[in-house]
Amino acid sequence: MTGDTGKNSLAPDWYAGGIEHVWLPYAQMKTVSPPLPVVRTQGSRIVLADGRELIDGIASWWTACHGYNQPHIRQAVERQLRDMPHVMFGGLAHQPALTLARRLAALLPGDLAHVFFSDSGSVAVEVAMKMAVQYWINRGVRGRHRLVAFKGGYHGDTTGAMAVSDTEDGMHALFAGLLPQHHIVDLPDSEERAAALDRFLGAHADSIAGIIVEPLVQGAGGMKFHDANVLKRLRAAADKYDLLLIFDEIFTGFGRTGTMFACQAADVTPDIITLSKALTGGTLGLAATVATRKVFEAFWSDDPAKALMHGPSYMANALACAAANASLDLFERQPRLKQVAAISAALTRGLKPCRGLPQVKDVRVKGAIGVVELHRIPDLDGLRARFIDEGVFVRPFGNAIYLTPAFTIAAEDLARLTAAVVKVVGGAKK
Ligand SMILES: Cc1ncc(COP(=O)(O)O)c(C=O)c1O
């Protein structure tokens, strides 16, 4: 790694001693700018070792929807820690997990009511894929091993999840040779493309277990939006060809797009939904793959071979489930969706000056997601550093600068974030 840890920074001992031994995410280790040493987080603030405070624009990869160090969640985790931080979920059950399963089932639309817990978003996607494939095997239908997924999609970094992400243009293109083959097609975001999907499914449905999509927003694949009609078309196509429909709501779930779950904006219920990220309010790793009765019943049998063979060691971790229950309390008690609507309006207003700049390709806002897409970002690290100089933590990727703040962010902090984006984009070269 080159450079120091930032202007005026006094790197603490733990930093100097450890930094050579960590392998950082999505980073060329030789040239990456060193990560900033963080000592505390609070609300929408990240406090650095040298005393600087950054306003956080992305809520730790969209997890910390109530802001950091939220007292109600912290107290719930502390209480749980006194009794039982963790116990295996095989042969044993505990109150935080069963309460959470019941609450998720009540919150989700339709009869999405059978909750399989895991520990990260990617694993939740793996579980969904296994559920979909085994659903057919258990019903005595052979050969349905493939999924239909979409260009521009991203579902995680594990092998199965990579295989249903955009394997040509996405960040996992390198591994195309390793990955199982699925069908990566265009989203049906026009009548023409819907007809093309219909033809495709007509020809291949016999080999397809289901369709997987990130509803309304393709996140890490480029922060691209589509409308509710796409989801309605997918539901209709899945019904027509008798395929399972999987919504990956790991990014969009828990209010991010304006409704509690993105599928509710289209009034469409998938057969399987994946949740993670904001599930614990950004406190601990936890994920859930939730299936409808129809899917669950395909596994319900006297035959052990029809069981779902999955079970991570930290499945349904009690601390994480306690955090998730506390997070759901906050959604019940506080006006989160109203806050999302207010953030949406502020993002639209605040990012408007970027429109029409020659270096800007598009400005778009959906719920609490604001995106300024440039034609190109030649020096990503340099751009990221300019945001730090402005006192904000924003982490552009590809050609996109995006804001996904905590829903509790103060109006002044949000205004500082959008002003920083306008200033930095204004100074960016075409
Ligand atoms: C839609 C979606 N699915 C899956 C994942 C993977 O989640 P995780 O990073 O927890 O494995 C992500 C992460 O960004 C995501 O946005």
The ligand as an SDF file (V2000), in Angstrom:
LIG
                    3D

 16 16  0  0  0  0  0  0  0  0999 V2000
  -28.6210   -7.4720   -3.6850 C   0  0  0  0  0  0  0  0  0  0  0  0
  -27.4770   -8.0890   -2.9350 C   0  0  0  0  0  0  0  0  0  0  0  0
  -27.4350   -9.4180   -2.7790 N   0  0  0  0  0  0  0  0  0  0  0  0
  -26.4450  -10.0290   -2.1060 C   0  0  0  0  0  0  0  0  0  0  0  0
  -25.4100   -9.3040   -1.5560 C   0  0  0  0  0  0  0  0  0  0  0  0
  -24.3170   -9.9930   -0.8060 C   0  0  0  0  0  0  0  0  0  0  0  0
  -24.4230   -9.7390    0.5590 O   0  0  0  0  0  0  0  0  0  0  0  0
  -23.1570   -9.9890    1.5120 P   0  0  0  0  0  0  0  0  0  0  0  0
  -22.1590   -8.9290    1.1600 O   0  0  0  0  0  0  0  0  0  0  0  0
  -23.7120   -9.8260    2.8970 O   0  0  0  0  0  0  0  0  0  0  0  0
  -22.6660  -11.3670    1.2520 O   0  0  0  0  0  0  0  0  0  0  0  0
  -25.4080   -7.9130   -1.7030 C   0  0  0  0  0  0  0  0  0  0  0  0
  -24.3010   -7.1030   -1.1790 C   0  0  0  0  0  0  0  0  0  0  0  0
  -24.0550   -5.9890   -1.5690 O   0  0  0  0  0  0  0  0  0  0  0  0
  -26.4650   -7.2770   -2.4100 C   0  0  0  0  0  0  0  0  0  0  0  0
  -26.5130   -5.9500   -2.5760 O   0  0  0  0  0  0  0  0  0  0  0  0
  1  2  1  0
  2  3  1  0
  2 15  2  0
  3  4  2  0
  4  5  1  0
  5  6  1  0
  5 12  2  0
  6  7  1  0
  7  8  1  0
  8  9  2  0
  8 10  1  0
  8 11  1  0
 12 13  1  0
 12 15  1  0
 13 14  2  0
 15 16  1  0
M  END
$$$$
